[in-house]
């Protein structure tokens, strides 16, 4: 059943997106989890943005949503803000309202801490591996990433059941990686897909799979339809490799 606003109607949402972008992927997961219908307009990120889109989002980035619920008619940009806005507008298993229970505000804080930890301690290392100049440097950065996950993320998933905070359903943490599945899942998909020996060493995935809490959480998160319904691992991996090769050649 689709989510509805206070007037009982589903909002009218237009999503400006690109299926290869992990940040835009967050919005797709949030919309799917909340069962919100939307119109999709694809933006080509490989060329300069057209003037009509820059009038909607002057930064030219994705995702952007146009949102109209007959009370609010607005544009929301930036992936984390889009996911948070949707989750706050329609409290659900993704994220409870702050006063939904005595522990709701604490859970929201824990979700945000998890997301912040992943992106400040782990995520940048994945791209450092991809840009490494030698196999030895790739191996070194890969080991750093695994150690960071083991130190910073593994303890935060001690009660995953299988999702963050003991939840049996995906939370916003998964979204913001939609928030965790929403916020983090797009990047987990890429971390595992890229561990193919070309972009990242195969040992990256193999080592992460030895972490019991993290590997259980990854398996459950990446099995969700909301996470995978726009995911094209082969194409995204190919495009990422081409982009990294261009960056290396330009040095």
PLY file of the C-alpha trace (Angstrom):
ply
format ascii 1.0
element vertex 251
property float x
property float y
property float z
element edge 249
property int vertex1
property int vertex2
end_header
0.00 0.00 0.00
1.43 3.35 -1.04
2.19 5.97 1.59
-0.22 8.89 1.75
-0.16 12.44 3.08
-2.47 13.83 5.77
-5.14 14.43 3.12
-5.13 10.73 2.26
-3.55 11.16 -1.15
-0.15 10.10 -2.40
2.05 13.11 -3.26
3.03 13.85 -6.85
6.77 13.21 -7.13
9.10 13.68 -10.07
12.56 12.16 -9.61
15.46 13.49 -11.69
18.04 10.74 -11.57
20.75 8.65 -13.18
20.79 4.88 -12.59
24.58 4.75 -12.45
24.90 7.31 -9.65
25.14 5.90 -6.09
23.83 9.15 -4.60
20.71 9.09 -6.80
20.33 5.39 -5.95
19.51 6.47 -2.40
16.34 8.23 -3.55
15.21 5.17 -5.52
15.55 2.96 -2.45
13.66 5.37 -0.20
10.81 5.76 -2.70
10.55 2.00 -3.20
10.59 1.23 0.53
7.90 3.85 1.17
5.88 2.60 -1.83
5.61 6.12 -3.20
4.74 6.38 -6.90
6.91 8.74 -8.93
7.70 9.92 -12.43
11.32 9.37 -13.46
13.37 11.66 -15.68
16.89 10.46 -16.51
19.75 12.96 -16.52
22.84 12.26 -18.62
25.80 12.92 -16.33
28.39 12.41 -19.07
27.74 15.79 -20.67
27.04 19.37 -19.54
23.57 19.79 -18.02
20.93 21.38 -20.18
19.57 24.78 -19.23
16.11 23.44 -18.35
17.61 21.18 -15.67
19.85 23.88 -14.25
16.73 25.94 -13.67
15.42 23.09 -11.51
18.73 22.35 -9.78
21.43 25.01 -10.38
24.10 22.59 -9.17
23.18 20.17 -11.94
23.47 17.16 -9.63
21.20 14.18 -9.05
19.00 13.26 -7.36
16.45 16.06 -7.36
12.79 15.61 -6.57
9.83 17.84 -7.34
7.32 17.22 -4.57
3.68 18.34 -4.43
1.21 17.09 -1.81
-1.31 19.93 -2.34
0.10 21.61 0.77
3.78 21.81 -0.09
4.97 22.33 -3.66
8.76 22.33 -3.66
12.06 21.02 -4.99
14.42 19.02 -2.77
18.05 18.31 -3.72
21.05 16.37 -2.36
20.66 12.61 -1.78
20.89 12.51 2.01
18.44 15.39 2.34
16.03 13.82 -0.16
16.09 10.49 1.72
15.68 12.23 5.09
12.82 14.40 3.79
10.91 11.40 2.46
11.52 9.34 5.61
10.41 12.22 7.85
7.34 12.92 5.70
6.24 9.30 5.92
7.42 7.75 9.23
7.85 4.01 8.76
10.26 1.12 9.32
12.91 3.27 7.63
12.84 5.89 10.35
10.32 6.48 13.17
9.02 9.94 13.99
11.08 11.55 16.76
8.28 11.17 19.33
6.88 7.85 18.10
8.23 6.08 21.19
10.49 6.80 24.19
13.47 5.43 22.21
12.67 6.84 18.74
14.87 9.93 19.03
17.78 7.79 20.26
17.35 5.36 17.36
17.41 8.26 14.90
20.63 9.50 16.47
22.17 6.02 16.26
21.24 5.76 12.59
22.90 9.10 11.85
26.01 8.08 13.76
26.25 4.83 11.79
25.94 6.67 8.48
28.47 9.31 9.51
30.91 6.62 10.65
30.69 4.72 7.37
31.27 7.77 5.22
34.02 9.37 7.32
35.94 6.18 8.15
35.32 3.73 5.29
33.78 4.99 2.06
36.60 7.27 0.90
39.04 4.35 1.11
37.13 2.49 -1.63
37.82 5.30 -4.09
41.43 5.61 -2.93
41.91 1.95 -3.86
40.44 2.56 -7.31
42.82 5.46 -7.90
45.90 3.66 -6.59
48.86 3.67 -8.95
50.18 0.18 -8.25
48.95 -3.26 -7.19
50.91 -2.94 -3.96
49.20 0.35 -3.14
45.80 -1.21 -3.96
46.53 -4.07 -1.59
47.62 -1.68 1.18
44.52 0.51 0.84
42.30 -2.58 0.70
43.73 -3.81 3.99
43.11 -0.35 5.50
39.48 -0.48 4.38
38.88 -3.91 5.88
40.52 -2.84 9.15
38.34 0.28 9.24
35.16 -1.79 8.75
36.27 -4.22 11.44
37.08 -1.44 13.92
34.33 1.09 13.21
31.36 -0.72 11.62
31.42 -4.32 12.86
30.74 -3.33 16.53
27.80 -1.11 15.49
26.11 -4.14 13.91
26.36 -6.36 16.99
22.57 -6.56 17.32
21.66 -6.56 13.62
18.66 -8.85 13.09
19.61 -8.70 10.26
19.20 -4.92 9.84
20.56 -2.06 11.91
19.47 -1.68 15.53
17.90 -5.12 15.79
15.34 -4.35 13.09
13.83 -7.13 10.98
13.08 -4.56 8.26
15.42 -2.21 6.48
15.97 1.15 8.20
17.00 4.58 6.94
20.54 3.60 7.87
20.62 1.07 5.07
19.11 3.68 2.73
21.70 6.32 3.56
23.37 3.01 3.11
18.08 4.22 2.40
18.76 5.54 6.16
21.32 2.71 6.37
20.03 0.70 3.44
18.89 3.90 1.78
22.01 5.84 2.66
24.68 3.14 2.54
23.39 0.25 0.37
24.28 1.84 -3.00
27.89 2.05 -1.90
27.96 -1.49 -0.47
26.76 -2.81 -3.84
29.65 -1.01 -5.51
32.21 -2.09 -2.94
31.41 -5.76 -3.58
30.94 -5.44 -7.37
34.23 -3.57 -7.74
36.15 -6.25 -5.81
36.75 -8.04 -9.10
40.53 -7.87 -9.19
40.56 -4.94 -11.60
39.10 -2.02 -9.65
39.64 -3.48 -6.18
41.53 -6.61 -5.12
39.35 -9.71 -4.77
40.79 -10.02 -1.27
38.71 -6.96 -0.27
35.43 -8.84 -0.54
36.93 -12.06 0.77
38.26 -10.32 3.90
35.00 -8.44 4.54
33.11 -11.73 4.37
35.08 -12.98 7.40
33.44 -10.28 9.58
30.32 -12.01 10.95
28.13 -8.98 11.76
29.04 -6.98 8.67
28.75 -9.89 6.23
25.33 -10.89 7.61
24.12 -7.30 7.30
25.50 -6.94 3.75
23.84 -10.17 2.62
20.44 -9.10 3.95
20.71 -5.54 2.67
21.79 -6.37 -0.86
19.04 -9.01 -1.20
16.28 -6.38 -0.96
14.35 -5.58 -4.13
14.36 -1.88 -3.26
18.16 -1.94 -3.37
18.60 -3.93 -6.57
15.71 -2.96 -8.86
17.74 -0.33 -10.79
21.17 -1.88 -10.13
23.23 -2.93 -13.17
26.50 -4.21 -11.74
28.17 -4.90 -15.08
27.41 -1.51 -16.57
28.26 0.50 -13.44
31.55 -1.38 -12.99
32.45 -0.77 -16.65
31.64 2.96 -16.46
33.58 3.34 -13.22
36.63 1.63 -14.68
36.52 3.89 -17.73
36.21 7.00 -15.55
39.13 5.97 -13.32
41.31 5.18 -16.35
40.63 8.66 -17.76
41.57 10.24 -14.43
44.83 8.26 -14.29
45.65 9.15 -17.90
45.11 12.84 -17.18
47.71 12.87 -14.40
0 1
1 2
2 3
3 4
4 5
5 6
6 7
7 8
8 9
9 10
10 11
11 12
12 13
13 14
14 15
15 16
16 17
17 18
18 19
19 20
20 21
21 22
22 23
23 24
24 25
25 26
26 27
27 28
28 29
29 30
30 31
31 32
32 33
33 34
34 35
35 36
36 37
37 38
38 39
39 40
40 41
41 42
42 43
43 44
44 45
45 46
46 47
47 48
48 49
49 50
50 51
51 52
52 53
53 54
54 55
55 56
56 57
57 58
58 59
59 60
60 61
61 62
62 63
63 64
64 65
65 66
66 67
67 68
68 69
69 70
70 71
71 72
72 73
73 74
74 75
75 76
76 77
77 78
78 79
79 80
80 81
81 82
82 83
83 84
84 85
85 86
86 87
87 88
88 89
89 90
90 91
91 92
92 93
93 94
94 95
95 96
96 97
97 98
98 99
99 100
100 101
101 102
102 103
103 104
104 105
105 106
106 107
107 108
108 109
109 110
110 111
111 112
112 113
113 114
114 115
115 116
116 117
117 118
118 119
119 120
120 121
121 122
122 123
123 124
124 125
125 126
126 127
127 128
128 129
129 130
130 131
131 132
132 133
133 134
134 135
135 136
136 137
137 138
138 139
139 140
140 141
141 142
142 143
143 144
144 145
145 146
146 147
147 148
148 149
149 150
150 151
151 152
152 153
153 154
154 155
155 156
156 157
157 158
158 159
159 160
160 161
161 162
162 163
163 164
164 165
165 166
166 167
167 168
168 169
169 170
170 171
171 172
172 173
173 174
174 175
175 176
177 178
178 179
179 180
180 181
181 182
182 183
183 184
184 185
185 186
186 187
187 188
188 189
189 190
190 191
191 192
192 193
193 194
194 195
195 196
196 197
197 198
198 199
199 200
200 201
201 202
202 203
203 204
204 205
205 206
206 207
207 208
208 209
209 210
210 211
211 212
212 213
213 214
214 215
215 216
216 217
217 218
218 219
219 220
220 221
221 222
222 223
223 224
224 225
225 226
226 227
227 228
228 229
229 230
230 231
231 232
232 233
233 234
234 235
235 236
236 237
237 238
238 239
239 240
240 241
241 242
242 243
243 244
244 245
245 246
246 247
247 248
248 249
249 250
